[in-house]
Amino acid sequence: MNREVLGKGRMSVPTVQIEGCRRSHQVLLDGIAGLTDDQARRPSLLPDWTVGHVLTHVARNADSVVRRLEGAVRGQIVDQYPGGYAGRAADIAAGAGRPASELVEDVAETATRLEAVCLSIPEVAWERPTRGVSGAERPARTMMLERWREVEVHHADLGLGYGPADWPEELLAEWLPRELERLPQRTDPKLLLAWLIGRAEAPALASW
């Protein structure tokens, strides 16, 4: 059960999301345990990205969570990715062509480091602000659902047999209601309603 603020002075520890990340990390690692160099070079389901690009992104994303959590412990707001979007793209491009064994090891080591940090930081740090690559600032606790989502979505993006039908029910319970609340902000509400009652095609959605 997620521990939200229970009273004055109590802080949120995203235990459900932390445990969800841990399980999804393991499922991903089990899925790529036998990754070959040939598979690592194949196109992923994301435009212009190979499997190696996706796995490198997953690893650098873990680094970005660790960086911001450690900053929160110090009471500092640090950038998610050094160099912003350009820095993120450069790091992904630089790591995408590595041998499959190095890609898998990178994902495993960074996931382990992230899990260790989550278990070690003081409770108060979860409420301190952190900054994403877009510049938006949110409490540190919100990063854990974002990370959980990243791991599951990009596992499916690999195109290696794991897909949205395999996403855990616990993630759907956490994530889907939030996205449903945002739907009217991402498209014309009238077109959305018309689609829901079977009177129009599905409307285009602004990216999240």
Secondary structure, DSSP 8 states (H G I E B T S, - for coil): --B---STT---B-HHHHHHHHHHHHHHHHHHTT--HHHHHSB-SSTT-BHHHHHHHHHHHHHHHHHHHHHHHHT----SSTTHHHHHHHHHHHHTTS-HHHHHHHHHHHHHHHHHHHHHS-GGGGGSEEE-TTS-EEETTHHHHHHHHHHHHHHHHT-SS--GGGS-HHHHHHHHHHHHHHHHHHS-HHHHHHHHTTSS--------
